[in-house]
Amino acid sequence: MENSHAARESGARRHAGGSSAVDAAAGRILDLIRSRQLNVGDVLPTERELSEITGASRNTVREALRAIRTYGLIEPKPRVGAVLADGHSIAIQNFFAAHMDVSRSSFADIQGFRRIIEVGIGDHIVLNATNEQIEALDAVNARIVESRSIQEAAENDFDFHMALIGLADNRMLSDMYSFLSPVILRIMTIGKEMRPVLADTRAAHGEIVAALRARDRVAYAYLMSRHLDFALRFLPEEPSSDT
């Protein structure tokens, strides 16, 4: 379990977003937590030591620690210093989500990662999923059109993809998607705000389910790739670096 938390911290460090010195220092501190495999109650190095380790000024380190503390990852203890708080994996999820901008480039990164996973598991599902499991996946899909809010629609959309990941019968993949849920939900929420036609999402999912019913690997791969790429058209173009 501790190693699992450490791996999650490494992922948060790589994606904690933002380009400021404080963001960069916060990411390096998260990396330090991972590399030293710190556990709940362990004391972090002092501000001076963190400044030397991260190459940032003490003021920058202090602001980075304040930002991390806001998300509940660490807590101050008198005469001891900053210690790793209980429930830190959830705190890192929140830190990750809050610092993840949803631009075209970040969207492409997230969806590209999802494509590798969700298309890649197609062969396993086609070969191993039972008809009952595929029908249960379709039942999850049906809940999308019953959504009463954009947030609920995004959650139902995410539930469909989590159920699909579950058919891969790989606990690490399920844990990874649970960890990424804040960011994926943000992307799904933006998609629903810009294109609030729930029937479209259900139909796209339904085509994917139909391909699984037919045990058609090629159709599944095509439909899943198309589905994951579709929302990119609703994100604004990024300004040119020349402007």
Backbone as CSV, one residue per row, in Angstrom:
resi,resn,N_x,N_y,N_z,CA_x,CA_y,CA_z,C_x,C_y,C_z
1,MET,0.831,-1.207,0.000,0.000,0.000,0.000,0.860,1.249,0.000
2,GLU,1.958,1.263,0.805,2.826,2.428,0.871,3.483,2.684,-0.474
3,ASN,3.912,1.597,-1.166,4.517,1.772,-2.466,3.517,2.318,-3.462
4,SER,2.241,1.909,-3.319,1.197,2.426,-4.200,1.051,3.926,-4.025
5,HIS,1.048,4.390,-2.751,0.960,5.827,-2.494,2.166,6.541,-3.090
6,ALA,3.350,5.931,-2.964,4.555,6.575,-3.493,4.465,6.730,-5.001
7,ALA,3.948,5.713,-5.688,3.804,5.807,-7.140,2.822,6.905,-7.520
8,ARG,1.748,7.040,-6.737,0.784,8.095,-7.022,1.416,9.462,-6.841
9,GLU,2.275,9.599,-5.829,2.931,10.874,-5.593,3.850,11.235,-6.751
10,SER,4.504,10.227,-7.327,5.369,10.484,-8.470,4.555,10.992,-9.648
11,GLY,3.392,10.367,-9.885,2.529,10.825,-10.969,2.048,12.232,-10.743
12,ALA,1.714,12.571,-9.504,1.266,13.928,-9.199,2.386,14.922,-9.448
13,ARG,3.591,14.554,-9.099,4.724,15.453,-9.315,4.923,15.744,-10.807
14,ARG,4.784,14.754,-11.642,5.041,14.964,-13.056,3.974,15.813,-13.710
15,HIS,2.764,15.812,-13.131,1.661,16.495,-13.793,1.094,17.642,-12.979
16,ALA,1.736,18.029,-11.875,1.134,19.004,-10.975,0.953,20.363,-11.612
17,GLY,1.307,20.493,-12.858,0.914,21.619,-13.677,1.519,22.936,-13.240
18,GLY,1.147,23.967,-13.967,1.616,25.291,-13.615,3.076,25.480,-13.989
19,SER,3.468,26.730,-14.215,4.825,27.000,-14.648,5.575,27.893,-13.672
20,SER,4.952,28.291,-12.546,5.604,29.201,-11.623,6.652,28.468,-10.798
21,ALA,7.521,29.273,-10.158,8.563,28.689,-9.306,7.952,27.926,-8.142
22,VAL,6.827,28.416,-7.611,6.163,27.736,-6.493,5.623,26.385,-6.945
23,ASP,4.985,26.349,-8.133,4.479,25.080,-8.657,5.616,24.082,-8.852
24,ALA,6.731,24.577,-9.395,7.871,23.691,-9.644,8.432,23.147,-8.330
25,ALA,8.536,24.011,-7.324,9.046,23.564,-6.024,8.100,22.560,-5.386
26,ALA,6.780,22.821,-5.502,5.800,21.880,-4.946,5.928,20.521,-5.612
27,GLY,6.137,20.512,-6.928,6.318,19.244,-7.626,7.548,18.498,-7.155
28,ARG,8.638,19.235,-6.899,9.869,18.582,-6.435,9.710,18.038,-5.019
29,ILE,8.928,18.729,-4.213,8.679,18.227,-2.853,7.859,16.944,-2.912
30,LEU,6.866,16.899,-3.798,6.095,15.664,-3.982,7.004,14.526,-4.443
31,ASP,7.943,14.851,-5.328,8.884,13.837,-5.792,9.757,13.337,-4.653
32,LEU,10.127,14.241,-3.761,10.919,13.861,-2.595,10.143,12.892,-1.700
33,ILE,8.858,13.179,-1.498,8.014,12.287,-0.694,7.991,10.903,-1.314
34,ARG,7.891,10.853,-2.646,7.877,9.562,-3.329,9.203,8.841,-3.191
35,SER,10.298,9.547,-3.522,11.597,8.877,-3.579,12.058,8.378,-2.213
36,ARG,11.677,9.095,-1.150,12.058,8.669,0.197,11.016,7.741,0.825
37,GLN,9.923,7.511,0.094,8.857,6.613,0.563,8.399,7.002,1.968
38,LEU,8.131,8.289,2.145,7.685,8.776,3.444,6.284,8.272,3.748
39,ASN,6.046,7.976,5.002,4.758,7.477,5.458,4.081,8.503,6.355
40,VAL,2.811,8.250,6.659,2.063,9.153,7.525,2.821,9.353,8.841
41,GLY,3.013,10.626,9.228,3.723,10.948,10.462,5.193,11.224,10.277
42,ASP,5.760,10.860,9.119,7.184,11.134,8.875,7.399,12.639,8.703
43,VAL,8.539,13.109,9.177,8.847,14.541,9.135,9.567,14.881,7.833
44,LEU,9.108,15.961,7.197,9.775,16.448,6.004,11.051,17.193,6.386
45,PRO,11.992,17.325,5.457,13.175,18.149,5.729,12.763,19.586,6.049
46,THR,13.671,20.323,6.674,13.403,21.716,7.010,13.329,22.561,5.742
47,GLU,12.819,23.791,5.898,12.750,24.699,4.746,14.133,24.911,4.143
48,ARG,15.144,25.072,5.006,16.494,25.270,4.503,16.957,24.070,3.697
49,GLU,16.708,22.865,4.219,17.114,21.653,3.509,16.343,21.495,2.202
50,LEU,15.050,21.812,2.235,14.245,21.712,1.015,14.713,22.730,-0.019
51,SER,15.148,23.885,0.448,15.672,24.890,-0.475,16.906,24.368,-1.190
52,GLU,17.777,23.686,-0.440,18.985,23.127,-1.043,18.640,21.980,-2.003
53,ILE,17.658,21.159,-1.607,17.294,19.993,-2.417,16.615,20.411,-3.722
54,THR,15.706,21.380,-3.621,14.913,21.782,-4.789,15.572,22.857,-5.632
55,GLY,16.565,23.549,-5.060,17.196,24.639,-5.777,16.360,25.901,-5.788
56,ALA,15.340,25.956,-4.941,14.465,27.126,-4.857,14.814,27.933,-3.614
57,SER,14.415,29.194,-3.612,14.649,30.027,-2.443,13.782,29.560,-1.277
58,ARG,14.154,29.968,-0.069,13.370,29.561,1.105,11.959,30.147,1.047
59,ASN,11.828,31.360,0.536,10.494,31.949,0.401,9.633,31.128,-0.558
60,THR,10.234,30.665,-1.666,9.506,29.839,-2.627,9.115,28.507,-2.004
61,VAL,10.044,27.895,-1.276,9.755,26.626,-0.596,8.630,26.817,0.409
62,ARG,8.656,27.934,1.141,7.624,28.200,2.139,6.246,28.299,1.477
63,GLU,6.190,28.973,0.334,4.920,29.092,-0.392,4.480,27.741,-0.956
64,ALA,5.440,26.949,-1.411,5.108,25.617,-1.942,4.546,24.729,-0.836
65,LEU,5.158,24.784,0.346,4.657,23.999,1.473,3.260,24.461,1.878
66,ARG,3.032,25.769,1.817,1.711,26.296,2.156,0.662,25.776,1.167
67,ALA,1.041,25.746,-0.122,0.109,25.243,-1.136,-0.191,23.767,-0.915
68,ILE,0.838,22.982,-0.633,0.638,21.546,-0.409,-0.190,21.314,0.848
69,ARG,0.064,22.121,1.883,-0.690,21.980,3.132,-2.169,22.286,2.920
70,THR,-2.477,23.217,2.009,-3.871,23.565,1.721,-4.664,22.344,1.277
71,TYR,-3.999,21.429,0.601,-4.676,20.231,0.103,-4.601,19.061,1.081
72,GLY,-4.124,19.308,2.277,-4.155,18.282,3.313,-3.079,17.230,3.219
73,LEU,-2.069,17.479,2.391,-1.014,16.475,2.235,-0.068,16.461,3.429
74,ILE,0.222,17.640,3.975,1.108,17.746,5.137,0.427,18.595,6.204
75,GLU,0.927,18.478,7.421,0.403,19.304,8.506,1.565,19.722,9.403
76,PRO,1.522,20.957,9.917,2.610,21.423,10.781,2.470,20.861,12.191
77,LYS,3.594,20.552,12.805,3.601,20.128,14.202,4.600,20.987,14.964
78,PRO,4.175,21.621,16.055,5.077,22.486,16.818,6.338,21.746,17.242
79,ARG,7.478,22.419,17.085,8.794,21.915,17.475,9.196,20.653,16.708
80,VAL,8.406,20.279,15.709,8.747,19.097,14.903,8.964,19.497,13.443
81,GLY,8.012,20.244,12.901,8.070,20.641,11.494,6.877,20.086,10.729
82,ALA,6.996,20.062,9.414,5.919,19.551,8.575,5.987,18.028,8.528
83,VAL,4.828,17.381,8.743,4.774,15.923,8.700,3.738,15.498,7.678
84,LEU,3.922,14.301,7.143,2.986,13.766,6.162,1.673,13.421,6.857
85,ALA,0.566,13.940,6.310,-0.729,13.791,6.963,-1.416,12.504,6.549
86,ASP,-2.371,12.082,7.368,-3.193,10.920,7.050,-4.078,11.259,5.863
87,GLY,-4.363,10.259,5.011,-5.207,10.488,3.853,-4.502,11.241,2.742
88,HIS,-3.158,11.115,2.672,-2.418,11.933,1.725,-2.659,11.548,0.276
89,SER,-3.059,10.322,-0.016,-3.314,9.968,-1.412,-4.508,10.742,-1.956
90,ILE,-5.530,10.960,-1.131,-6.679,11.758,-1.548,-6.259,13.208,-1.726
91,ALA,-5.394,13.694,-0.825,-4.916,15.069,-0.943,-4.168,15.271,-2.249
92,ILE,-3.373,14.308,-2.650,-2.623,14.439,-3.896,-3.566,14.456,-5.088
93,GLN,-4.640,13.671,-5.039,-5.644,13.739,-6.102,-6.149,15.165,-6.257
94,ASN,-6.497,15.785,-5.142,-7.032,17.143,-5.185,-5.983,18.132,-5.684
95,PHE,-4.754,17.960,-5.220,-3.666,18.843,-5.656,-3.455,18.701,-7.161
96,PHE,-3.451,17.470,-7.631,-3.269,17.182,-9.050,-4.371,17.844,-9.867
97,ALA,-5.619,17.650,-9.463,-6.744,18.186,-10.221,-6.730,19.706,-10.246
98,ALA,-6.438,20.325,-9.118,-6.484,21.782,-9.031,-5.403,22.438,-9.873
99,HIS,-4.287,21.750,-10.107,-3.184,22.327,-10.853,-3.147,21.856,-12.305
100,MET,-4.179,21.109,-12.713,-4.202,20.586,-14.075,-5.070,21.478,-14.937
101,ASP,-4.430,22.299,-15.782,-5.206,23.138,-16.680,-5.743,22.279,-17.815
102,VAL,-6.975,22.560,-18.237,-7.563,21.791,-19.326,-7.414,22.609,-20.607
103,SER,-6.229,22.559,-21.181,-5.945,23.179,-22.464,-5.985,22.091,-23.529
104,ARG,-5.842,22.495,-24.789,-5.827,21.487,-25.853,-4.654,20.523,-25.674
105,SER,-3.505,21.053,-25.249,-2.331,20.190,-25.115,-2.489,19.228,-23.937
106,SER,-2.987,19.715,-22.789,-3.163,18.824,-21.648,-4.271,17.822,-21.918
107,PHE,-5.328,18.268,-22.614,-6.397,17.348,-22.991,-5.838,16.235,-23.877
108,ALA,-5.017,16.616,-24.856,-4.440,15.611,-25.754,-3.580,14.621,-24.981
109,ASP,-2.861,15.105,-23.974,-2.030,14.209,-23.159,-2.897,13.205,-22.398
110,ILE,-3.936,13.731,-21.719,-4.799,12.848,-20.931,-5.525,11.853,-21.821
111,GLN,-6.129,12.357,-22.915,-6.873,11.458,-23.788,-5.943,10.490,-24.513
112,GLY,-4.728,10.935,-24.815,-3.779,10.014,-25.421,-3.430,8.867,-24.488
113,PHE,-3.262,9.200,-23.201,-3.023,8.163,-22.196,-4.222,7.222,-22.111
114,ARG,-5.423,7.815,-22.089,-6.625,6.988,-21.997,-6.780,6.096,-23.231
115,ARG,-6.408,6.626,-24.404,-6.524,5.822,-25.623,-5.628,4.597,-25.545
116,ILE,-4.401,4.789,-25.070,-3.493,3.652,-24.930,-4.127,2.572,-24.059
117,ILE,-4.761,3.003,-22.957,-5.347,2.040,-22.029,-6.657,1.474,-22.560
118,GLU,-7.594,2.347,-22.892,-8.946,1.883,-23.203,-9.044,1.173,-24.545
119,VAL,-8.212,1.570,-25.497,-8.148,0.799,-26.741,-7.353,-0.482,-26.501
120,GLY,-6.286,-0.371,-25.736,-5.415,-1.523,-25.502,-6.080,-2.690,-24.809
121,ILE,-7.078,-2.412,-23.955,-7.738,-3.512,-23.243,-8.809,-4.181,-24.090
122,GLY,-9.028,-3.662,-25.298,-10.094,-4.201,-26.143,-9.956,-5.682,-26.415
123,ASP,-8.745,-6.124,-26.757,-8.550,-7.542,-27.065,-8.919,-8.416,-25.872
124,HIS,-8.497,-8.000,-24.670,-8.806,-8.787,-23.478,-10.311,-8.868,-23.263
125,ILE,-10.990,-7.731,-23.399,-12.437,-7.724,-23.154,-13.158,-8.572,-24.194
126,VAL,-12.797,-8.394,-25.461,-13.441,-9.171,-26.532,-13.281,-10.667,-26.289
127,LEU,-12.111,-11.076,-25.820,-11.833,-12.501,-25.642,-12.378,-13.065,-24.328
128,ASN,-12.504,-12.215,-23.303,-12.773,-12.759,-21.976,-14.066,-12.288,-21.312
129,ALA,-14.593,-11.141,-21.706,-15.802,-10.651,-21.048,-16.994,-11.538,-21.389
130,THR,-17.819,-11.797,-20.396,-19.018,-12.594,-20.628,-20.119,-11.702,-21.203
131,ASN,-21.120,-12.333,-21.804,-22.260,-11.579,-22.319,-22.952,-10.810,-21.195
132,GLU,-23.006,-11.419,-20.021,-23.643,-10.762,-18.872,-22.886,-9.499,-18.476
133,GLN,-21.551,-9.556,-18.514,-20.756,-8.381,-18.172,-20.953,-7.254,-19.192
134,ILE,-21.055,-7.623,-20.448,-21.262,-6.608,-21.487,-22.644,-5.969,-21.340
135,GLU,-23.653,-6.773,-20.993,-24.993,-6.213,-20.780,-25.006,-5.307,-19.554
136,ALA,-24.244,-5.661,-18.533,-24.157,-4.810,-17.343,-23.497,-3.479,-17.699
137,LEU,-22.509,-3.505,-18.600,-21.873,-2.271,-19.067,-22.888,-1.391,-19.787
138,ASP,-23.737,-2.009,-20.585,-24.773,-1.249,-21.293,-25.768,-0.642,-20.315
139,ALA,-26.041,-1.337,-19.226,-26.954,-0.800,-18.213,-26.362,0.450,-17.554
140,VAL,-25.050,0.449,-17.325,-24.391,1.641,-16.790,-24.534,2.793,-17.785
141,ASN,-24.379,2.488,-19.061,-24.497,3.511,-20.101,-25.886,4.140,-20.115
142,ALA,-26.908,3.358,-19.842,-28.280,3.857,-19.892,-28.540,4.957,-18.866
143,ARG,-27.746,4.999,-17.798,-27.965,5.993,-16.751,-27.620,7.407,-17.202
144,ILE,-26.830,7.517,-18.276,-26.371,8.838,-18.710,-27.538,9.749,-19.060
145,VAL,-28.539,9.232,-19.789,-29.652,10.073,-20.224,-30.595,10.409,-19.067
146,GLU,-30.412,9.775,-17.922,-31.227,10.085,-16.749,-30.587,11.167,-15.885
147,SER,-29.427,11.665,-16.288,-28.699,12.656,-15.490,-29.516,13.938,-15.364
148,ARG,-29.489,14.511,-14.154,-30.263,15.726,-13.888,-29.402,16.975,-13.830
149,SER,-28.106,16.839,-14.001,-27.207,17.981,-13.994,-25.966,17.636,-14.813
150,ILE,-25.207,18.679,-15.161,-23.967,18.457,-15.902,-22.997,17.612,-15.082
151,GLN,-22.906,17.899,-13.781,-22.002,17.137,-12.925,-22.400,15.671,-12.867
152,GLU,-23.696,15.410,-12.730,-24.164,14.015,-12.679,-23.915,13.317,-14.004
153,ALA,-24.088,14.045,-15.113,-23.822,13.462,-16.425,-22.350,13.076,-16.555
154,ALA,-21.448,13.950,-16.082,-20.021,13.647,-16.132,-19.698,12.425,-15.272
155,GLU,-20.311,12.344,-14.096,-20.074,11.211,-13.207,-20.576,9.907,-13.832
156,ASN,-21.737,9.956,-14.486,-22.263,8.759,-15.136,-21.397,8.354,-16.329
157,ASP,-20.887,9.357,-17.037,-19.957,9.087,-18.134,-18.706,8.394,-17.589
158,PHE,-18.153,8.933,-16.502,-16.963,8.335,-15.900,-17.253,6.913,-15.413
159,ASP,-18.437,6.698,-14.835,-18.802,5.362,-14.354,-18.775,4.343,-15.492
160,PHE,-19.207,4.769,-16.685,-19.179,3.857,-17.836,-17.739,3.442,-18.139
161,HIS,-16.845,4.421,-18.181,-15.456,4.099,-18.518,-14.772,3.313,-17.396
162,MET,-15.142,3.578,-16.147,-14.612,2.778,-15.043,-15.105,1.338,-15.134
163,ALA,-16.379,1.169,-15.509,-16.925,-0.189,-15.667,-16.207,-0.913,-16.799
164,LEU,-15.894,-0.167,-17.866,-15.156,-0.760,-18.981,-13.764,-1.191,-18.525
165,ILE,-13.096,-0.328,-17.782,-11.775,-0.675,-17.247,-11.884,-1.908,-16.345
166,GLY,-12.975,-2.017,-15.591,-13.179,-3.167,-14.715,-13.206,-4.476,-15.469
167,LEU,-13.651,-4.445,-16.730,-13.711,-5.674,-17.531,-12.319,-6.178,-17.908
168,ALA,-11.299,-5.323,-17.738,-9.925,-5.775,-17.996,-9.419,-6.671,-16.879
169,ASP,-10.131,-6.652,-15.736,-9.784,-7.510,-14.596,-8.347,-7.262,-14.136
170,ASN,-8.020,-5.956,-14.025,-6.673,-5.566,-13.608,-6.820,-4.489,-12.544
171,ARG,-6.512,-4.833,-11.312,-6.736,-3.912,-10.199,-5.877,-2.668,-10.314
172,MET,-4.660,-2.787,-10.849,-3.794,-1.617,-10.984,-4.418,-0.588,-11.921
173,LEU,-4.999,-1.048,-13.026,-5.657,-0.125,-13.943,-6.836,0.567,-13.262
174,SER,-7.614,-0.195,-12.524,-8.754,0.394,-11.821,-8.294,1.429,-10.806
175,ASP,-7.232,1.118,-10.065,-6.692,2.079,-9.093,-6.186,3.337,-9.792
176,MET,-5.538,3.157,-10.935,-4.991,4.291,-11.672,-6.105,5.218,-12.145
177,TYR,-7.194,4.636,-12.655,-8.304,5.457,-13.127,-9.008,6.143,-11.963
178,SER,-9.091,5.474,-10.839,-9.675,6.113,-9.660,-8.841,7.316,-9.252
179,PHE,-7.519,7.168,-9.326,-6.627,8.268,-8.973,-6.778,9.441,-9.935
180,LEU,-6.948,9.134,-11.223,-7.077,10.174,-12.239,-8.479,10.766,-12.309
181,SER,-9.400,10.246,-11.530,-10.804,10.644,-11.659,-11.034,12.152,-11.586
182,PRO,-10.357,12.916,-10.700,-10.647,14.357,-10.686,-10.362,15.035,-12.015
183,VAL,-9.256,14.660,-12.665,-8.892,15.291,-13.933,-9.815,14.826,-15.054
184,ILE,-10.080,13.518,-15.117,-10.957,13.001,-16.169,-12.360,13.578,-16.024
185,LEU,-12.831,13.705,-14.782,-14.157,14.286,-14.554,-14.195,15.747,-14.993
186,ARG,-13.107,16.481,-14.790,-13.075,17.868,-15.254,-13.212,17.932,-16.765
187,ILE,-12.508,17.067,-17.465,-12.599,17.030,-18.921,-14.016,16.672,-19.358
188,MET,-14.607,15.677,-18.704,-15.967,15.265,-19.057,-16.974,16.370,-18.762
189,THR,-16.761,17.084,-17.658,-17.673,18.175,-17.301,-17.618,19.287,-18.333
190,ILE,-16.414,19.644,-18.768,-16.266,20.677,-19.800,-16.982,20.239,-21.077
191,GLY,-16.823,18.971,-21.444,-17.504,18.469,-22.630,-19.010,18.570,-22.527
192,LYS,-19.544,18.276,-21.334,-20.996,18.345,-21.157,-21.487,19.795,-21.164
193,GLU,-20.661,20.717,-20.651,-21.063,22.123,-20.645,-21.115,22.693,-22.056
194,MET,-20.187,22.244,-22.898,-20.115,22.791,-24.247,-20.993,22.025,-25.228
195,ARG,-21.329,20.799,-24.887,-22.156,19.989,-25.792,-23.115,19.153,-24.940
196,PRO,-24.141,19.822,-24.385,-24.999,19.139,-23.400,-26.051,18.226,-24.020
197,VAL,-25.639,17.385,-24.952,-26.575,16.444,-25.573,-26.232,15.054,-25.037
198,LEU,-26.934,14.654,-24.002,-26.601,13.398,-23.332,-26.821,12.192,-24.242
199,ALA,-27.794,12.312,-25.146,-28.074,11.190,-26.044,-26.869,10.874,-26.923
200,ASP,-26.072,11.905,-27.261,-24.887,11.668,-28.086,-23.880,10.781,-27.363
201,THR,-23.666,11.075,-26.074,-22.731,10.273,-25.294,-23.219,8.843,-25.166
202,ARG,-24.509,8.699,-24.877,-25.055,7.347,-24.764,-24.919,6.598,-26.091
203,ALA,-25.166,7.281,-27.203,-25.076,6.617,-28.502,-23.645,6.186,-28.801
204,ALA,-22.682,7.057,-28.487,-21.280,6.701,-28.729,-20.866,5.504,-27.884
205,HIS,-21.271,5.513,-26.619,-20.996,4.361,-25.755,-21.706,3.115,-26.278
206,GLY,-22.944,3.308,-26.760,-23.716,2.171,-27.257,-23.046,1.492,-28.438
207,GLU,-22.413,2.289,-29.315,-21.684,1.704,-30.442,-20.499,0.883,-29.954
208,ILE,-19.839,1.382,-28.914,-18.711,0.632,-28.337,-19.204,-0.690,-27.753
209,VAL,-20.319,-0.637,-27.031,-20.893,-1.866,-26.464,-21.281,-2.841,-27.571
210,ALA,-21.862,-2.319,-28.650,-22.270,-3.189,-29.760,-21.068,-3.889,-30.380
211,ALA,-19.944,-3.179,-30.482,-18.733,-3.799,-31.014,-18.253,-4.922,-30.098
212,LEU,-18.389,-4.714,-28.786,-18.009,-5.777,-27.844,-18.954,-6.965,-27.963
213,ARG,-20.236,-6.692,-28.108,-21.195,-7.800,-28.286,-20.839,-8.637,-29.516
214,ALA,-20.419,-7.938,-30.587,-20.088,-8.628,-31.831,-18.693,-9.248,-31.792
215,ARG,-17.970,-8.999,-30.693,-16.591,-9.478,-30.537,-15.733,-8.979,-31.699
216,ASP,-15.948,-7.707,-32.054,-15.258,-7.089,-33.186,-14.163,-6.162,-32.644
217,ARG,-12.930,-6.634,-32.624,-11.822,-5.869,-32.054,-11.535,-4.598,-32.853
218,VAL,-11.585,-4.701,-34.181,-11.258,-3.562,-35.035,-12.282,-2.444,-34.840
219,ALA,-13.548,-2.809,-34.831,-14.594,-1.805,-34.637,-14.477,-1.166,-33.256
220,TYR,-14.192,-1.969,-32.252,-14.037,-1.425,-30.898,-12.913,-0.397,-30.856
221,ALA,-11.751,-0.740,-31.418,-10.599,0.165,-31.386,-10.923,1.471,-32.107
222,TYR,-11.573,1.388,-33.258,-11.914,2.594,-34.013,-12.910,3.459,-33.252
223,LEU,-13.969,2.843,-32.745,-15.019,3.604,-32.067,-14.515,4.232,-30.772
224,MET,-13.680,3.522,-30.030,-13.151,4.078,-28.795,-12.208,5.246,-29.086
225,SER,-11.349,5.101,-30.085,-10.441,6.191,-30.449,-11.222,7.418,-30.892
226,ARG,-12.243,7.225,-31.697,-13.065,8.345,-32.166,-13.765,9.025,-31.004
227,HIS,-14.261,8.227,-30.084,-14.979,8.767,-28.924,-14.057,9.615,-28.055
228,LEU,-12.840,9.151,-27.802,-11.920,9.876,-26.943,-11.395,11.152,-27.597
229,ASP,-11.342,11.182,-28.918,-10.844,12.355,-29.634,-11.920,13.416,-29.863
230,PHE,-13.175,13.030,-29.755,-14.274,13.893,-30.214,-14.311,15.236,-29.493
231,ALA,-14.112,15.237,-28.178,-14.289,16.468,-27.406,-13.224,17.515,-27.698
232,LEU,-12.127,17.131,-28.362,-11.069,18.097,-28.638,-11.588,19.280,-29.438
233,ARG,-12.592,19.044,-30.285,-13.109,20.119,-31.130,-13.824,21.199,-30.330
234,PHE,-14.168,20.897,-29.074,-14.886,21.862,-28.263,-13.969,22.713,-27.392
235,LEU,-12.655,22.432,-27.429,-11.709,23.231,-26.663,-11.152,24.338,-27.547
236,PRO,-10.929,25.525,-26.993,-10.439,26.640,-27.806,-9.025,26.398,-28.301
237,GLU,-8.724,26.978,-29.446,-7.369,26.901,-29.977,-6.415,27.631,-29.035
238,GLU,-5.208,27.111,-28.878,-4.218,27.774,-28.044,-3.521,28.867,-28.847
239,PRO,-3.203,29.984,-28.190,-2.540,31.068,-28.922,-1.183,30.643,-29.437
240,SER,-0.811,31.187,-30.565,0.496,30.881,-31.130,1.606,31.446,-30.267
241,SER,2.727,30.768,-30.206,3.858,31.230,-29.401,4.447,32.518,-29.968
242,ASP,4.066,32.865,-31.224,4.580,34.068,-31.862,3.853,35.325,-31.417
243,THR,2.647,35.126,-30.783,1.842,36.286,-30.408,2.225,36.778,-29.039
